[in-house]
């Protein structure tokens, strides 16, 4: 499984990359912002995208809209990463079309399984 992590925090990207690649055996691609993430998603064709909600310039909602507007990434499952754990916020992100929402700080030991479970639930509703 190929995962694209779009997050402006280098530490979050590093922890997620190590977790997903070493524990989960996944191929990981990183982007430090929304515009870079949209470009990499088109070029890399990931199986799933982990997308930070709060980023400068292009936030998660704008990035998701850009991904959905491109035929190559319109159906790619997107899992939001957010520190806002309120149910209203999680429901709002799901309404935008997210496959799921993971709350920061996430547990690196369970991240690969969490990502797989959310992707599978998206593919087999």
Backbone as CSV, one residue per row, in Angstrom:
resi,resn,N_x,N_y,N_z,CA_x,CA_y,CA_z,C_x,C_y,C_z
1,UNK,0.846,-1.176,0.000,0.000,0.000,0.000,0.891,1.239,0.000
2,UNK,0.558,2.183,-0.865,1.305,3.437,-0.928,0.490,4.530,-0.240
3,UNK,1.146,5.235,0.682,0.498,6.284,1.459,1.203,7.615,1.193
4,UNK,0.410,8.649,0.937,0.925,10.007,0.827,0.541,10.748,2.099
5,UNK,1.532,11.303,2.796,1.289,12.098,3.994,1.467,13.564,3.614
6,UNK,0.398,14.349,3.795,0.463,15.792,3.533,0.306,16.495,4.873
7,UNK,1.402,17.041,5.371,1.394,17.710,6.683,2.531,18.711,6.711
8,UNK,2.270,19.902,7.241,3.312,20.930,7.286,4.297,20.714,8.431
9,UNK,4.006,19.791,9.332,4.872,19.504,10.478,5.819,18.347,10.131
10,UNK,7.099,18.654,10.002,8.094,17.643,9.619,8.164,16.503,10.631
11,UNK,7.971,16.804,11.921,8.014,15.749,12.935,6.854,14.769,12.775
12,UNK,5.674,15.282,12.500,4.509,14.414,12.287,4.748,13.531,11.068
13,UNK,5.256,14.124,9.987,5.534,13.335,8.781,6.556,12.247,9.078
14,UNK,7.579,12.582,9.832,8.631,11.617,10.152,8.097,10.453,10.991
15,UNK,7.334,10.769,12.025,6.775,9.721,12.888,5.829,8.830,12.091
16,UNK,4.971,9.448,11.287,4.026,8.674,10.477,4.769,7.814,9.460
17,UNK,5.796,8.386,8.819,6.572,7.625,7.830,7.216,6.402,8.466
18,UNK,7.862,6.600,9.617,8.516,5.478,10.299,7.498,4.416,10.696
19,UNK,6.388,4.841,11.248,5.350,3.913,11.672,4.797,3.118,10.490
20,UNK,4.399,3.823,9.445,3.775,3.164,8.305,4.750,2.280,7.542
21,UNK,5.991,2.731,7.395,6.949,1.943,6.611,7.530,0.779,7.419
22,UNK,7.968,1.048,8.630,8.623,-0.006,9.416,7.634,-0.989,10.039
23,UNK,6.581,-0.475,10.623,5.608,-1.368,11.264,4.576,-1.893,10.275
24,UNK,4.217,-1.052,9.313,3.150,-1.429,8.397,3.606,-1.948,7.056
25,UNK,4.908,-1.840,6.753,5.416,-2.320,5.470,4.869,-1.545,4.277
26,UNK,4.489,-0.297,4.508,3.897,0.512,3.442,4.941,1.406,2.793
27,UNK,4.687,1.751,1.540,5.513,2.734,0.842,4.954,4.106,1.200
28,UNK,5.825,5.030,1.574,5.369,6.340,2.042,5.990,7.457,1.206
29,UNK,5.146,8.404,0.808,5.552,9.606,0.101,5.115,10.771,0.973
30,UNK,5.929,11.838,1.026,5.614,12.973,1.886,5.483,14.259,1.098
31,UNK,4.618,15.145,1.623,4.477,16.499,1.081,4.297,17.444,2.260
32,UNK,4.926,18.625,2.183,4.916,19.584,3.290,3.766,20.583,3.211
33,UNK,2.931,20.488,2.185,1.822,21.423,2.066,0.816,20.939,1.047
34,UNK,-0.311,21.641,0.981,-1.400,21.227,0.115,-1.069,21.190,-1.365
35,UNK,-0.495,22.263,-1.882,-0.187,22.307,-3.314,0.808,21.220,-3.705
36,UNK,1.850,21.049,-2.880,2.828,19.984,-3.140,2.141,18.624,-3.053
37,UNK,1.250,18.472,-2.103,0.536,17.213,-1.934,-0.337,16.864,-3.123
38,UNK,-1.017,17.853,-3.676,-1.864,17.609,-4.841,-1.000,17.160,-6.023
39,UNK,0.137,17.823,-6.221,1.060,17.429,-7.306,1.569,16.008,-7.093
40,UNK,2.009,15.715,-5.875,2.549,14.374,-5.606,1.466,13.304,-5.725
41,UNK,0.252,13.632,-5.337,-0.841,12.661,-5.457,-1.078,12.302,-6.919
42,UNK,-1.027,13.302,-7.792,-1.223,13.046,-9.215,-0.087,12.205,-9.789
43,UNK,1.145,12.511,-9.376,2.315,11.801,-9.906,2.500,10.415,-9.302
44,UNK,2.250,10.282,-8.009,2.551,9.037,-7.288,1.385,8.045,-7.235
45,UNK,0.159,8.539,-7.425,-1.035,7.701,-7.368,-1.070,6.833,-6.097
46,UNK,-1.106,7.464,-4.922,-1.133,6.686,-3.681,-2.461,5.951,-3.515
47,UNK,-2.439,4.927,-2.673,-3.657,4.174,-2.356,-4.511,4.915,-1.335
48,UNK,-3.859,5.744,-0.523,-4.548,6.527,0.503,-3.723,7.772,0.807
49,UNK,-4.403,8.821,1.239,-3.731,10.074,1.588,-4.067,10.417,3.031
50,UNK,-3.027,10.683,3.838,-3.207,11.213,5.184,-3.029,12.718,5.069
51,UNK,-4.042,13.478,5.446,-4.080,14.911,5.175,-4.298,15.706,6.449
52,UNK,-3.332,16.564,6.760,-3.456,17.464,7.908,-4.554,18.477,7.623
53,UNK,-5.342,18.793,8.631,-6.423,19.748,8.449,-5.925,21.188,8.497
54,UNK,-5.062,21.490,9.467,-4.628,22.877,9.656,-3.218,23.077,9.112
55,UNK,-3.147,23.681,7.912,-1.869,24.004,7.284,-1.961,25.426,6.756
56,UNK,-0.826,26.120,6.699,-0.855,27.471,6.126,-1.062,27.423,4.613
57,UNK,-1.512,28.485,4.054,-1.751,28.705,2.626,-2.932,27.859,2.122
58,UNK,-2.797,26.554,2.128,-3.840,25.666,1.604,-4.178,24.650,2.684
59,UNK,-5.307,24.849,3.388,-5.650,23.949,4.487,-6.181,22.614,3.956
60,UNK,-6.539,21.743,4.869,-6.987,20.412,4.481,-8.236,20.418,3.622
61,UNK,-9.200,21.277,3.939,-10.436,21.343,3.148,-10.144,21.759,1.711
62,UNK,-9.305,22.779,1.531,-8.950,23.247,0.188,-8.148,22.181,-0.564
63,UNK,-7.283,21.487,0.154,-6.493,20.421,-0.469,-7.394,19.284,-0.922
64,UNK,-8.346,18.898,-0.066,-9.279,17.834,-0.438,-10.088,18.246,-1.675
65,UNK,-10.549,19.485,-1.714,-11.307,19.962,-2.876,-10.462,19.875,-4.146
66,UNK,-9.190,20.249,-4.040,-8.290,20.173,-5.203,-8.076,18.723,-5.628
67,UNK,-7.916,17.833,-4.669,-7.741,16.404,-4.980,-8.984,15.842,-5.665
68,UNK,-10.146,16.217,-5.177,-11.404,15.707,-5.741,-11.671,16.263,-7.132
69,UNK,-11.089,17.417,-7.460,-11.325,18.027,-8.767,-10.465,17.402,-9.869
70,UNK,-9.502,16.583,-9.501,-8.606,15.951,-10.468,-9.039,14.501,-10.712
71,UNK,-9.232,14.099,-11.961,-9.664,12.720,-12.229,-8.740,11.660,-11.609
72,UNK,-7.440,11.931,-11.591,-6.477,10.945,-11.091,-6.599,10.708,-9.584
73,UNK,-7.147,11.695,-8.854,-7.208,11.566,-7.395,-8.627,11.716,-6.843
74,UNK,-9.610,11.807,-7.710,-10.986,12.058,-7.270,-11.507,10.976,-6.330
75,UNK,-11.087,9.742,-6.532,-11.612,8.635,-5.720,-10.619,8.121,-4.682
76,UNK,-9.445,8.720,-4.589,-8.443,8.261,-3.619,-8.950,8.508,-2.197
77,UNK,-8.952,7.474,-1.345,-9.389,7.682,0.034,-8.481,8.680,0.753
78,UNK,-9.103,9.615,1.481,-8.382,10.625,2.243,-8.763,10.479,3.715
79,UNK,-7.750,10.405,4.558,-7.941,10.341,6.005,-7.370,11.624,6.588
80,UNK,-8.223,12.394,7.251,-7.757,13.629,7.865,-7.007,13.355,9.158
81,UNK,-5.959,14.128,9.385,-5.237,14.162,10.659,-5.566,15.509,11.289
82,UNK,-6.103,15.496,12.504,-6.468,16.757,13.135,-6.328,16.675,14.643
83,UNK,-6.039,17.808,15.236,-5.977,17.895,16.692,-7.349,18.225,17.267
84,UNK,-8.290,18.601,16.402,-9.642,18.939,16.842,-10.473,17.665,16.942
85,UNK,-10.651,17.179,18.172,-11.316,15.899,18.375,-12.819,16.027,18.627
86,UNK,-13.364,17.218,18.511,-14.791,17.390,18.775,-15.620,16.646,17.730
87,UNK,-16.693,16.029,18.180,-17.526,15.216,17.288,-18.062,16.032,16.112
88,UNK,-18.432,17.277,16.345,-18.950,18.135,15.275,-17.900,18.306,14.174
89,UNK,-16.641,18.492,14.567,-15.563,18.656,13.592,-15.330,17.359,12.826
90,UNK,-15.332,16.238,13.524,-15.139,14.936,12.866,-16.272,14.687,11.871
91,UNK,-17.504,14.976,12.264,-18.646,14.790,11.363,-18.539,15.710,10.146
92,UNK,-18.058,16.946,10.357,-17.890,17.881,9.252,-16.872,17.358,8.239
93,UNK,-15.765,16.806,8.744,-14.729,16.275,7.857,-15.242,15.052,7.091
94,UNK,-15.998,14.216,7.750,-16.581,13.058,7.059,-17.562,13.524,5.974
95,UNK,-18.309,14.595,6.272,-19.261,15.130,5.299,-18.549,15.692,4.061
96,UNK,-17.303,16.121,4.234,-16.517,16.603,3.094,-16.075,15.455,2.188
97,UNK,-16.217,14.225,2.674,-15.846,13.065,1.869,-14.641,12.314,2.381
98,UNK,-14.239,12.571,3.616,-13.089,11.865,4.177,-13.438,10.403,4.446
99,UNK,-12.470,9.524,4.207,-12.640,8.109,4.535,-12.626,7.912,6.040
100,UNK,-12.012,8.851,6.743,-11.934,8.769,8.187,-11.171,9.947,8.747
101,UNK,-11.105,9.980,10.063,-10.409,11.039,10.770,-9.580,10.397,11.873
102,UNK,-8.298,10.725,11.922,-7.415,10.279,13.003,-7.022,11.507,13.811
103,UNK,-7.095,11.359,15.110,-6.829,12.473,16.002,-5.348,12.520,16.357
104,UNK,-4.779,13.726,16.271,-3.395,13.953,16.707,-3.407,14.242,18.199
105,UNK,-2.445,13.771,18.952,-1.364,12.905,18.491,-1.872,11.475,18.311
106,UNK,-1.516,10.875,17.195,-1.900,9.494,16.924,-0.885,8.552,17.562
107,UNK,-1.265,7.304,17.721,-0.379,6.296,18.297,0.404,5.637,17.156
108,UNK,1.720,5.846,17.091,2.504,5.270,15.993,2.424,3.745,15.935
109,UNK,2.174,3.106,17.078,2.102,1.632,17.096,0.849,1.118,16.409
110,UNK,-0.230,1.906,16.433,-1.487,1.446,15.838,-1.808,2.118,14.506
111,UNK,-1.016,3.113,14.112,-1.309,3.865,12.893,-1.473,2.991,11.652
112,UNK,-0.563,2.053,11.366,-0.750,1.239,10.155,-2.076,0.473,10.144
113,UNK,-2.434,-0.110,11.272,-3.704,-0.838,11.356,-4.902,0.081,11.237
114,UNK,-4.798,1.270,11.841,-5.881,2.246,11.752,-6.098,2.681,10.305
115,UNK,-5.007,2.941,9.596,-5.096,3.362,8.193,-5.710,2.241,7.356
116,UNK,-5.216,1.022,7.523,-5.764,-0.115,6.762,-7.260,-0.293,7.023
117,UNK,-7.653,-0.208,8.285,-9.064,-0.395,8.638,-9.945,0.675,7.993
118,UNK,-9.493,1.922,7.997,-10.286,2.993,7.395,-10.380,2.842,5.880
119,UNK,-9.299,2.427,5.245,-9.321,2.223,3.793,-10.256,1.060,3.455
120,UNK,-10.161,-0.032,4.220,-11.029,-1.182,3.959,-12.495,-0.837,4.176
121,UNK,-12.785,-0.039,5.198,-14.186,0.336,5.439,-14.706,1.241,4.319
122,UNK,-13.837,2.008,3.706,-14.219,2.852,2.569,-14.491,2.004,1.339
123,UNK,-13.676,0.967,1.142,-13.827,0.120,-0.038,-14.981,-0.870,0.107
124,UNK,-15.266,-1.266,1.358,-16.344,-2.232,1.626,-17.308,-1.654,2.669
125,UNK,-18.131,-0.692,2.270,-19.011,-0.028,3.259,-20.045,-0.940,3.880
